[in-house]
Amino acid sequence: MEARSATGHGTKDGTSATGRDISMVKIIHTKTFSCADDHPIVWYTFDETNKALCGYCATEFVYEEKDFHDKMVEEKELLDMSMKESIRQKEERTYSEEMQDKIEPIDDDYVNKILKGSG
């Protein structure tokens, strides 16, 4: 997949260079992205202006770095998903897995030593 650079610029009357309303601009949080809005998928990379224009559908894209709050919300969502998956897996344990844990419980001190590289 080839990434290419493209730019799009707004005008003084509140429309884009293509005549579209500026409110139709899509905000992107990664420097390389794709567009496939009813056309073949096309990959773009933002240039120094942090603006791009799709050559097929004329959708304008603007790069904005995520702020701290957005990053933390995203991290929390990932942690919540991980916790839910962990709980689901624990609930799906078989009888033999549960019996194995009772017979040979995991030694947390030993696991921590291994993780720290001193085991």
C-alpha positions as CSV (number, residue, x, y, z in Angstrom):
1,M,0.0,0.0,0.0
2,E,1.5,3.3,-1.1
3,A,1.2,6.4,1.1
4,R,1.2,9.7,-0.6
5,S,0.9,13.3,0.5
6,A,-2.0,15.6,-0.4
7,T,-3.2,19.0,0.8
8,G,-6.5,20.9,0.9
9,H,-7.1,24.5,1.9
10,G,-10.1,26.5,3.2
11,T,-11.3,29.8,1.8
12,K,-12.4,33.0,3.4
13,D,-16.1,32.3,2.9
14,G,-16.1,29.2,5.1
15,T,-16.0,26.7,2.3
16,S,-13.1,24.4,1.3
17,A,-11.1,24.7,-1.9
18,T,-13.6,22.2,-3.4
19,G,-16.6,24.3,-2.4
20,R,-17.6,22.0,0.5
21,D,-18.6,23.3,3.9
22,I,-15.6,23.3,6.2
23,S,-17.8,21.5,8.8
24,M,-17.4,18.4,6.6
25,V,-13.7,18.2,7.4
26,K,-12.7,14.9,9.1
27,I,-10.3,15.1,12.1
28,I,-7.6,12.4,12.0
29,H,-5.2,11.5,14.9
30,T,-2.6,9.6,12.9
31,K,-0.2,11.0,10.3
32,T,-0.9,8.1,7.9
33,F,-4.5,7.2,7.2
34,S,-6.8,5.8,4.5
35,C,-10.0,6.9,2.7
36,A,-12.4,4.5,1.1
37,D,-15.6,6.5,0.9
38,D,-17.4,4.7,-2.0
39,H,-14.2,4.4,-3.9
40,P,-11.0,2.2,-3.9
41,I,-9.0,2.5,-0.7
42,V,-6.3,5.3,-0.9
43,W,-3.6,5.9,1.7
44,Y,-2.4,9.4,2.5
45,T,0.3,10.9,4.8
46,F,-0.2,14.4,6.1
47,D,2.5,16.9,5.0
48,E,3.7,19.9,7.0
49,T,0.4,21.7,6.7
50,N,-1.4,18.8,8.5
51,K,-4.2,18.9,5.9
52,A,-5.0,16.4,3.1
53,L,-7.7,16.1,0.4
54,C,-8.8,12.8,-1.0
55,G,-8.3,12.7,-4.8
56,Y,-11.4,10.6,-5.3
57,C,-14.2,12.0,-3.1
58,A,-12.6,15.4,-2.1
59,T,-13.0,14.7,1.6
60,E,-10.8,17.0,3.5
61,F,-8.8,15.6,6.4
62,V,-7.0,17.6,9.2
63,Y,-4.4,16.1,11.6
64,E,-4.8,16.9,15.2
65,E,-2.7,15.4,17.9
66,K,-4.8,13.8,20.7
67,D,-4.8,15.8,23.9
68,F,-4.0,14.2,27.3
69,H,-7.6,13.6,28.2
70,D,-8.4,11.8,24.9
71,K,-5.3,9.6,25.4
72,M,-6.3,8.7,28.9
73,V,-9.9,7.9,27.9
74,E,-8.5,5.6,25.2
75,E,-6.2,3.9,27.7
76,K,-9.0,3.4,30.2
77,E,-11.2,1.8,27.5
78,L,-8.4,-0.6,26.6
79,L,-7.9,-1.5,30.2
80,D,-11.6,-2.0,30.7
81,M,-11.7,-4.3,27.7
82,S,-8.7,-6.2,29.1
83,M,-10.3,-6.6,32.5
84,K,-13.6,-7.8,31.0
85,E,-11.7,-10.3,28.9
86,S,-9.8,-11.5,31.9
87,I,-13.0,-12.0,33.9
88,R,-14.6,-13.8,31.0
89,Q,-11.7,-16.2,30.7
90,K,-11.8,-16.8,34.5
91,E,-15.5,-17.6,34.4
92,E,-14.9,-20.0,31.5
93,R,-12.4,-22.1,33.3
94,T,-12.9,-25.8,33.2
95,Y,-13.3,-28.0,36.2
96,S,-9.9,-29.5,35.7
97,E,-8.3,-26.0,35.5
98,E,-9.9,-25.1,38.7
99,M,-8.8,-28.3,40.4
100,Q,-5.2,-27.7,39.1
101,D,-5.2,-24.2,40.7
102,K,-6.3,-25.7,44.0
103,I,-3.7,-28.5,43.9
104,E,-0.8,-26.3,42.7
105,P,-1.6,-22.6,43.5
106,I,0.5,-20.1,41.7
107,D,3.2,-18.6,43.9
108,D,2.9,-14.8,43.3
109,D,6.4,-14.1,44.8
110,Y,8.0,-16.6,42.4
111,V,6.1,-15.1,39.4
112,N,7.2,-11.6,40.4
113,K,10.8,-12.7,40.7
114,I,10.6,-14.2,37.2
115,L,9.1,-11.0,35.8
116,K,11.8,-8.9,37.3
117,G,14.5,-11.3,35.9
118,S,15.8,-12.4,39.3
119,G,14.2,-15.9,39.3
